[in-house]
Amino acid sequence: MTLRIRRARPGDLDQVLDLLRQATTWLASRGLDQWQDAEPELRRDRVSAGITAGTVWIVERDDRPVATITIDATADPELWHDSTDPDNALYVHRMIVTRNEAGHQLGAALLDFAARQATAAGRTWLRLDAWATNTKLHDYYRGQGFTHLRTTYYAHRGSGALFQRPARAQTGRGPTLTLAVD
């Protein structure tokens, strides 16, 4: 199976936010509080800024968005300290796959895509943080070759389980993602 991946454009903002809303609703239905605390305007501003910066990607099947991922070089300073060499990694944020595409290893393909971006940028690591309470997601990332480094707890935020894998490591699972030319 081959799907198309492209950078999100400003006109895609509502589609990306809709994917995020769908994921948030699904997580809540499973009793998980991940992404439940974000204020809609702050979320909109963050996603819009990522689109403007060219860090938000959309995967399409038949011209419909079925997944999104944000890949950037911005290390959250509360999570990634100087001792972790934060500038030597790319970071994954808001990886979302629609429920219709779940189970087809699209997430694995997205993480491999992100790893290729990190390698191309000369970075050693692909990193991400996951909600501290979402242990099934932690298991998923371990299954994708990530190592759990530590979990941090802050009263003001729910995210804090830190994972990384070498940028050159890829699983080779999932559909082929063909880069669309804008």
Residue pairs with C-beta under 8 A, 6 or more apart in sequence:
1 104
1 175
1 176
2 175
2 176
2 177
2 178
3 59
3 60
3 61
3 66
3 106
3 109
3 175
3 176
3 177
3 178
4 59
4 60
4 61
4 177
4 178
4 180
5 57
5 58
5 59
5 60
5 113
5 177
5 178
5 179
5 180
6 57
6 58
6 60
6 179
6 180
6 182
7 54
7 56
7 57
7 58
7 182
8 16
8 50
8 51
8 56
8 57
8 58
8 68
9 51
9 182
10 48
10 51
10 52
12 51
12 56
12 58
12 65
13 44
13 47
13 48
13 51
15 58
15 65
16 47
16 51
16 56
16 58
16 65
16 68
17 43
17 44
17 47
19 65
19 67
19 68
19 96
19 98
20 35
20 43
20 47
20 68
20 94
20 96
22 96
22 98
22 99
23 35
23 96
24 34
24 35
24 36
26 99
27 33
27 34
27 35
27 36
27 134
28 36
32 131
32 133
32 134
33 131
33 133
33 158
34 131
34 133
34 134
34 137
34 158
35 131
37 158
47 56
47 70
47 94
50 56
50 70
50 72
50 93
53 72
55 70
55 71
55 72
56 68
56 69
56 70
56 94
57 68
57 69
57 70
57 71
57 110
57 113
58 65
58 67
58 68
59 65
59 66
59 67
59 68
59 69
59 106
59 110
59 177
60 66
60 180
61 101
65 98
66 97
66 98
66 100
66 101
66 106
67 95
67 96
67 97
67 98
67 101
67 106
67 107
67 110
68 94
68 95
68 96
69 92
69 93
69 94
69 95
69 96
69 110
69 113
69 114
70 92
70 93
70 94
70 95
71 90
71 91
71 92
71 93
71 114
71 117
71 118
72 90
72 91
72 93
73 87
73 89
73 90
73 91
73 121
73 123
74 91
75 84
75 86
75 87
75 89
75 91
75 127
76 91
76 129
77 86
78 152
78 154
78 157
79 129
79 152
79 159
79 160
79 162
80 86
80 89
80 91
80 127
80 162
84 149
85 124
88 123
88 124
88 125
89 118
89 123
89 124
89 125
89 126
89 127
89 164
89 167
90 114
90 117
90 118
90 121
90 123
90 125
90 126
90 127
90 167
91 126
91 127
91 128
92 111
92 114
92 126
92 127
92 128
93 128
95 107
95 110
95 111
95 128
97 106
97 107
97 110
104 174
104 175
105 173
105 174
105 175
106 174
106 175
107 140
107 144
107 174
108 144
108 171
108 173
108 174
109 173
109 174
109 175
109 176
109 177
110 174
110 177
111 126
111 144
111 171
112 170
112 171
112 172
112 173
112 174
113 177
114 126
115 126
115 165
115 167
115 168
115 169
115 170
116 170
118 124
118 125
118 126
118 167
119 167
119 168
123 167
124 166
124 167
125 164
125 165
125 166
125 167
126 164
126 165
126 166
126 167
127 162
127 163
127 164
128 141
128 146
128 162
128 163
128 164
129 159
129 160
129 161
129 162
129 163
130 137
130 138
130 141
130 159
130 161
130 163
131 137
131 158
131 159
131 160
131 161
132 151
132 152
132 153
132 158
132 159
132 160
132 161
133 158
134 161
138 148
138 161
138 163
141 148
141 163
142 148
142 163
144 165
144 171
145 165
145 169
145 171
146 163
146 164
146 165
147 163
147 164
147 165
148 161
148 162
148 163
149 162
149 163
149 164
150 162
151 160
151 161
151 162
152 160
152 162
153 160
154 160
